[in-house]
Amino acid sequence: MGGRAIPYGRHSAYGAFGQQVKQLAEIFDSDSPEAAAEKLQQAVTEILPGAEEAGDHLAMLVGLGHSEDVADRQILFFTARQLVEALARERPTILLFEDIHWADAGMLDLLELLASRVQDVPLLLLTLARPDLLETRPGWGGGLPAYTALALEPLREEDATELAAHLLEESDAAGDYAAQLAEASEGNPLFIEELAASVAERATLVGELPTNIRGVVSARLDILPPSERAVLLDASVVGKVFWRGALTEMSADRDRVSELLDSLEGRDFVRREVPSRIQGDQQFVFKHRLIRDVAYATLPRALRRQRHEAVANFLERATGEMADTAAALAHHWREAGNDERAVHHLLAAADQAGRGWAKKHAVELYNEALSLVPEAEVEKRREINRLRAIAATALYHVPDAESIGRQTQPDPT
């Protein structure tokens, strides 16, 4: 199973773990909250028979919980540990967490707990992150009973040349230019891939290779057929992960969206993902976030606002009242210029984060909501300030609650 963190402002607390639990329970973001909760309870009952409150606890972690708050975060984390241990006892298990440099503090805390407490079962936790993670967690991985860190260094010159030659050969471009591409890329595999594709598509002349990867991606976007380029730019508004249905909302070539996406997949800009988080819809992901960022920067600001409104409307219809998508909805409504609707979803996301004891994330969401409420709306600002103060007070006592929890929580071993 796998899950990925996404940039702050669009994710829910424990989002990467929540995606894996939803895959396990076959929950879609398009499910109603009641149907999703029922699926989760059924899956948990099968995996953890006898653990009566496990379903409620996991619901809080994945954004489905509406019951009363638990006494402390360790109770929720212990349930997550029970679930992971049960899965690994049944069969060797790998849990993949992508882009955790974007994960919130609570998600990182949960990962560290699982890595330090789950033992004697065949479990591999595989986390992918940029070096940025070490700025917020300098001791990441330190002190764990079994921990291996692999730094991805630039390719050696001979390896970079070999990769460039292989890619040029695959695309029927002149392999004689491999050394030049390898030198220009400075050993960055993504840069080599994009340079090779750009040369093959005649977007870049070998004698005039761009000096940075953004330039290469931009050159490739410029020579795309207008319909494909438009769909790719629309997809960039949705995010690194996007759905065919959202593009149909925006595209002038609605009947050709599937065809255009297939062509973009063939050009290796995007890739199809299975399973989709929205039932009955096709899910795609940009091959690399940089491609998405360059495409998004190409859109004029006025068009971005229109597209964000279309995406927000699509997500509201497709995901209904799923609290897990509230932060994403807030982001799109804010970018669309509709602060009132953004605040509504921010408060929903903050409430859910608080129930899951992601108190720091909840405070951040309340701060963002407060920044969007006009000074004249005194009562609303007062209520948000009150909710923020409650979350902040709980955050201040998190270390104490965790200490008590460690002393009182039973150990399954």
C-alpha positions as CSV (number, residue, x, y, z in Angstrom):
1,M,0.0,0.0,0.0
2,G,1.1,3.5,-0.6
3,G,0.3,7.1,0.4
4,R,1.8,10.5,-0.3
5,A,2.0,13.8,1.5
6,I,1.1,16.9,-0.5
7,P,2.1,20.5,0.1
8,Y,0.7,22.3,3.1
9,G,-2.7,23.9,2.6
10,R,-4.2,20.9,0.6
11,H,-3.7,17.9,2.9
12,S,-5.5,16.5,5.9
13,A,-3.8,15.4,9.1
14,Y,-2.1,12.0,8.8
15,G,-3.1,12.1,5.1
16,A,-0.4,9.7,3.8
17,F,-1.4,7.1,6.4
18,G,-5.1,7.8,5.9
19,Q,-4.8,7.0,2.1
20,Q,-3.4,3.6,3.0
21,V,-6.2,2.8,5.5
22,K,-8.7,3.8,2.9
23,Q,-7.1,1.5,0.3
24,L,-7.3,-1.3,2.8
25,A,-11.0,-0.6,3.5
26,E,-11.8,0.1,-0.2
27,I,-13.0,3.6,0.7
28,F,-13.3,6.2,-2.0
29,D,-13.4,10.0,-1.5
30,S,-16.6,9.9,-3.4
31,D,-18.3,7.7,-0.7
32,S,-20.7,9.3,1.7
33,P,-19.3,9.7,5.3
34,E,-21.8,7.1,6.4
35,A,-20.8,4.6,3.8
36,A,-17.1,5.3,4.4
37,A,-17.4,4.8,8.1
38,E,-19.3,1.5,7.6
39,K,-16.6,0.2,5.2
40,L,-13.9,1.2,7.7
41,Q,-15.6,-0.5,10.6
42,Q,-16.1,-3.7,8.6
43,A,-12.5,-3.8,7.6
44,V,-11.2,-3.1,11.1
45,T,-13.5,-5.8,12.6
46,E,-12.1,-8.4,10.2
47,I,-8.4,-7.4,10.9
48,L,-8.8,-6.6,14.6
49,P,-11.6,-8.8,16.0
50,G,-12.4,-7.8,19.6
51,A,-10.9,-4.3,19.4
52,E,-14.3,-2.6,19.8
53,E,-13.1,1.0,19.7
54,A,-10.5,0.6,17.0
55,G,-12.8,1.6,14.2
56,D,-13.7,4.9,15.9
57,H,-10.0,5.7,16.6
58,L,-8.9,5.0,13.1
59,A,-11.8,7.1,11.8
60,M,-10.4,10.0,13.7
61,L,-7.0,9.5,12.2
62,V,-8.3,9.3,8.6
63,G,-10.8,12.1,8.7
64,L,-14.0,10.2,9.2
65,G,-14.5,10.5,12.9
66,H,-17.4,12.4,14.5
67,S,-17.4,10.9,18.0
68,E,-16.1,12.6,21.1
69,D,-12.4,13.4,21.4
70,V,-10.2,10.8,22.9
71,A,-8.1,11.6,26.0
72,D,-4.7,11.8,24.2
73,R,-3.0,11.1,20.9
74,Q,-1.3,8.0,22.1
75,I,-4.6,6.1,22.1
76,L,-5.1,6.8,18.4
77,F,-1.4,6.0,17.6
78,F,-1.7,2.7,19.5
79,T,-4.7,1.7,17.4
80,A,-2.7,2.5,14.2
81,R,0.1,0.3,15.6
82,Q,-2.3,-2.5,16.3
83,L,-3.6,-2.4,12.7
84,V,-0.2,-2.4,11.1
85,E,1.0,-5.2,13.3
86,A,-2.0,-7.3,12.5
87,L,-1.5,-6.7,8.8
88,A,2.2,-7.7,9.0
89,R,1.4,-10.8,11.0
90,E,-1.0,-12.0,8.3
91,R,1.5,-11.4,5.5
92,P,4.8,-9.5,4.8
93,T,3.8,-5.9,4.4
94,I,5.4,-2.8,2.8
95,L,3.9,0.6,3.6
96,L,5.2,3.3,1.2
97,F,5.1,7.0,2.2
98,E,6.0,9.4,-0.5
99,D,7.1,13.1,-0.3
100,I,7.0,13.1,3.5
101,H,9.0,16.4,3.5
102,W,5.5,17.9,3.1
103,A,3.9,15.9,5.9
104,D,2.6,17.6,9.0
105,A,4.2,17.0,12.3
106,G,1.6,14.6,13.4
107,M,2.2,12.3,10.4
108,L,5.9,12.3,11.1
109,D,5.3,11.5,14.8
110,L,3.1,8.6,13.8
111,L,5.7,7.2,11.4
112,E,8.4,7.4,14.0
113,L,6.2,5.6,16.5
114,L,5.4,2.8,14.1
115,A,9.1,2.5,13.2
116,S,10.2,2.3,16.8
117,R,7.4,0.2,18.3
118,V,6.4,-2.4,15.7
119,Q,8.9,-5.3,16.0
120,D,9.1,-9.0,15.4
121,V,6.8,-8.9,12.3
122,P,7.7,-8.7,8.6
123,L,7.1,-5.0,8.1
124,L,9.0,-2.5,5.9
125,L,8.2,1.3,6.2
126,L,9.6,3.0,3.1
127,T,9.7,6.8,3.2
128,L,10.7,9.0,0.4
129,A,11.7,12.6,1.1
130,R,13.8,15.5,-0.1
131,P,16.7,16.7,2.2
132,D,14.3,19.5,3.3
133,L,12.9,17.0,5.8
134,L,16.1,17.3,7.9
135,E,15.5,21.0,8.4
136,T,12.3,20.2,10.5
137,R,13.5,16.8,11.7
138,P,17.3,16.8,12.0
139,G,17.3,13.5,13.9
140,W,15.0,11.7,11.5
141,G,15.5,8.0,11.9
142,G,18.0,8.3,14.7
143,G,17.7,5.7,17.5
144,L,15.4,3.4,15.6
145,P,16.0,-0.3,16.1
146,A,16.3,-0.9,12.3
147,Y,16.9,2.0,10.1
148,T,18.7,2.5,6.8
149,A,19.0,5.8,4.9
150,L,19.9,6.0,1.3
151,A,21.0,9.3,-0.1
152,L,20.3,9.7,-3.9
153,E,23.5,11.4,-5.1
154,P,23.9,12.7,-8.7
155,L,24.8,10.0,-11.2
156,R,28.5,9.5,-12.1
157,E,29.5,10.9,-15.5
158,E,29.7,7.4,-17.1
159,D,26.3,6.4,-15.7
160,A,24.7,9.7,-16.8
161,T,26.1,9.2,-20.3
162,E,24.8,5.7,-20.4
163,L,21.3,6.8,-19.3
164,A,21.2,9.6,-21.9
165,A,22.4,7.3,-24.7
166,H,19.7,4.7,-23.8
167,L,16.9,7.4,-23.7
168,L,18.0,8.9,-27.0
169,E,18.2,5.5,-28.6
170,E,14.6,4.7,-27.4
171,S,13.3,7.9,-28.9
172,D,15.3,7.5,-32.2
173,A,17.3,10.6,-31.5
174,A,21.0,10.8,-32.3
175,G,22.9,8.9,-29.6
176,D,26.0,10.9,-30.4
177,Y,24.7,13.7,-28.2
178,A,24.6,11.6,-25.0
179,A,27.8,13.0,-23.5
180,Q,26.5,16.6,-24.0
181,L,23.2,15.8,-22.3
182,A,25.0,14.1,-19.4
183,E,27.3,17.1,-19.0
184,A,24.4,19.6,-19.1
185,S,22.4,17.6,-16.6
186,E,25.1,17.5,-14.0
187,G,24.0,13.9,-13.1
188,N,20.3,14.7,-12.4
189,P,18.3,11.8,-13.8
190,L,15.1,13.8,-14.2
191,F,17.1,16.5,-16.1
192,I,18.5,13.8,-18.4
193,E,15.1,12.4,-19.1
194,E,13.6,15.8,-19.9
195,L,16.6,16.8,-22.0
196,A,16.4,13.6,-24.0
197,A,12.6,14.0,-24.5
198,S,13.1,17.6,-25.5
199,V,15.8,16.8,-28.1
200,A,13.7,13.9,-29.5
201,E,10.7,16.2,-29.8
202,R,12.8,18.9,-31.4
203,A,11.8,21.3,-28.6
204,T,15.5,21.8,-27.9
205,L,18.5,22.0,-30.2
206,V,21.5,20.1,-28.8
207,G,23.8,23.1,-29.4
208,E,21.5,25.3,-27.3
209,L,20.7,23.1,-24.3
210,P,18.9,24.9,-21.5
211,T,20.9,25.4,-18.3
212,N,18.1,24.4,-15.9
213,I,15.4,21.8,-15.9
214,R,12.6,24.4,-15.8
215,G,13.7,25.7,-19.1
216,V,13.6,22.2,-20.6
217,V,10.1,21.5,-19.3
218,S,8.9,24.9,-20.6
219,A,10.3,24.2,-24.0
220,R,8.5,20.8,-24.1
221,L,5.2,22.4,-23.1
222,D,5.6,25.1,-25.8
223,I,5.6,22.6,-28.6
224,L,2.7,20.5,-27.5
225,P,-0.4,20.5,-29.7
226,P,-2.7,23.3,-28.3
227,S,-5.4,20.8,-27.1
228,E,-2.9,18.7,-25.2
229,R,-1.2,21.7,-23.7
230,A,-4.6,23.1,-22.5
231,V,-5.5,19.9,-20.8
232,L,-2.1,19.7,-19.1
233,L,-2.4,23.3,-17.9
234,D,-5.9,22.5,-16.5
235,A,-4.5,19.5,-14.8
236,S,-1.9,21.6,-13.1
237,V,-4.6,23.5,-11.3
238,V,-6.0,20.4,-9.7
239,G,-2.6,19.4,-8.3
240,K,0.0,16.7,-8.7
241,V,-2.8,14.2,-8.5
242,F,-5.8,14.9,-10.7
243,W,-8.9,13.3,-12.2
244,R,-10.4,13.0,-15.7
245,G,-13.7,14.3,-14.4
246,A,-12.2,17.5,-13.1
247,L,-10.6,18.2,-16.6
248,T,-13.9,17.5,-18.3
249,E,-15.3,20.4,-16.2
250,M,-12.7,22.8,-17.6
251,S,-11.8,21.5,-21.1
252,A,-13.1,23.0,-24.3
253,D,-12.5,19.6,-25.9
254,R,-14.6,17.6,-23.4
255,D,-15.2,14.7,-25.7
256,R,-11.4,14.3,-26.3
257,V,-10.2,14.5,-22.7
258,S,-9.4,10.7,-22.5
259,E,-7.7,10.8,-25.9
260,L,-5.6,13.8,-24.9
261,L,-4.6,12.3,-21.5
262,D,-3.6,9.1,-23.3
263,S,-1.3,11.2,-25.6
264,L,0.2,13.1,-22.6
265,E,0.8,9.7,-20.9
266,G,2.6,8.5,-24.0
267,R,4.8,11.6,-23.9
268,D,5.6,10.8,-20.2
269,F,4.2,14.0,-18.8
270,V,1.5,12.2,-16.7
271,R,0.8,8.6,-15.5
272,R,-2.4,6.8,-14.8
273,E,-2.8,5.7,-11.1
274,V,-4.7,2.7,-9.7
275,P,-6.8,2.7,-7.6
276,S,-8.5,6.0,-8.0
277,R,-9.6,7.9,-4.9
278,I,-12.9,8.8,-6.7
279,Q,-15.0,5.8,-7.6
280,G,-15.8,5.6,-11.3
281,D,-13.2,8.3,-12.3
282,Q,-9.7,7.9,-13.7
283,Q,-6.9,9.2,-11.5
284,F,-3.6,10.5,-12.9
285,V,-0.4,12.0,-11.5
286,F,2.2,14.2,-13.0
287,K,5.4,12.3,-13.6
288,H,7.2,14.9,-11.5
289,R,5.9,17.8,-9.4
290,L,8.2,20.2,-11.3
291,I,6.3,19.5,-14.5
292,R,3.1,20.5,-12.7
293,D,4.7,23.6,-11.3
294,V,6.0,24.9,-14.6
295,A,2.6,24.2,-16.3
296,Y,0.8,26.0,-13.5
297,A,3.1,29.1,-13.7
298,T,2.2,29.3,-17.4
299,L,-1.5,30.0,-16.7
300,P,-2.5,33.7,-16.5
301,R,-3.8,34.6,-13.0
302,A,-7.4,35.3,-14.2
303,L,-7.6,31.8,-15.8
304,R,-6.2,30.2,-12.6
305,R,-9.1,31.7,-10.6
306,Q,-11.7,30.4,-13.0
307,R,-10.1,26.9,-13.1
308,H,-9.8,26.7,-9.3
309,E,-13.5,27.5,-9.0
310,A,-14.3,24.7,-11.5
311,V,-12.1,22.3,-9.5
312,A,-13.7,23.2,-6.2
313,N,-17.2,22.7,-7.6
314,F,-16.0,19.3,-9.0
315,L,-14.6,18.2,-5.7
316,E,-17.7,19.3,-3.8
317,R,-19.9,17.2,-6.0
318,A,-17.5,14.2,-6.2
319,T,-16.5,14.0,-2.6
320,G,-19.6,15.4,-0.8
321,E,-19.0,15.9,2.9
322,M,-15.8,13.9,3.2
323,A,-13.8,15.8,5.8
324,D,-10.6,14.4,4.3
325,T,-11.0,16.7,1.3
326,A,-11.9,19.8,3.3
327,A,-8.3,21.3,3.2
328,A,-8.1,20.8,-0.6
329,L,-11.5,22.5,-1.0
330,A,-10.3,25.4,1.1
331,H,-7.2,25.8,-1.0
332,H,-9.2,25.8,-4.3
333,W,-11.9,28.2,-3.0
334,R,-9.2,30.6,-1.7
335,E,-7.4,30.6,-5.0
336,A,-10.7,31.2,-6.7
337,G,-11.2,34.3,-4.6
338,N,-14.1,32.9,-2.6
339,D,-12.9,33.5,1.0
340,E,-16.2,32.7,2.6
341,R,-16.3,29.1,1.3
342,A,-12.6,28.7,1.9
343,V,-13.2,29.6,5.6
344,H,-16.1,27.1,5.8
345,H,-13.8,24.2,4.7
346,L,-10.8,25.4,6.7
347,L,-12.9,25.2,9.9
348,A,-14.1,21.7,9.0
349,A,-10.6,20.6,8.3
350,A,-9.4,22.2,11.6
351,D,-12.1,20.5,13.6
352,Q,-11.2,17.1,12.1
353,A,-7.5,17.6,12.7
354,G,-8.2,18.5,16.3
355,R,-10.3,15.3,16.8
356,G,-7.3,13.3,15.5
357,W,-5.0,15.1,17.9
358,A,-3.1,16.8,15.1
359,K,-3.4,20.0,17.3
360,K,-0.5,21.9,15.6
361,H,-2.1,21.3,12.2
362,A,-5.5,22.5,13.6
363,V,-3.9,25.7,14.9
364,E,-2.4,26.4,11.5
365,L,-5.8,25.9,9.8
366,Y,-7.5,28.2,12.3
367,N,-4.8,30.8,11.7
368,E,-5.4,30.5,7.9
369,A,-9.2,30.8,8.4
370,L,-8.8,33.9,10.6
371,S,-6.6,35.6,8.0
372,L,-9.6,35.3,5.5
373,V,-12.3,36.7,7.8
374,P,-12.8,40.5,7.6
375,E,-12.1,42.5,10.7
376,A,-15.8,43.7,10.6
377,E,-17.1,40.2,11.2
378,V,-16.3,40.4,15.0
379,E,-18.4,37.5,16.2
380,K,-17.0,35.1,13.6
381,R,-13.4,36.1,14.4
382,R,-14.1,35.8,18.1
383,E,-15.4,32.2,17.6
384,I,-12.4,31.2,15.5
385,N,-10.1,32.7,18.1
386,R,-11.8,30.7,20.8
387,L,-11.4,27.4,18.8
388,R,-7.8,28.2,18.0
389,A,-7.1,28.9,21.7
390,I,-8.6,25.5,22.7
391,A,-6.4,23.7,20.1
392,A,-3.3,25.7,21.2
393,T,-3.9,24.8,24.8
394,A,-4.2,21.1,23.9
395,L,-1.1,21.4,21.8
396,Y,0.8,22.8,24.8
397,H,-0.2,19.8,26.9
398,V,0.5,17.1,24.2
399,P,3.9,16.1,25.7
400,D,2.2,15.6,29.1
401,A,-0.6,13.6,27.6
402,E,1.8,11.4,25.7
403,S,3.9,10.8,28.8
404,I,0.8,9.6,30.7
405,G,-0.3,7.6,27.8
406,R,3.0,5.7,27.6
407,Q,2.6,4.8,31.3
408,T,-0.9,3.6,31.0
409,Q,-1.3,2.2,27.5
410,P,-1.2,-1.7,27.3
411,D,1.4,-3.3,25.1
412,P,0.0,-5.9,22.6
413,T,3.2,-8.0,23.0
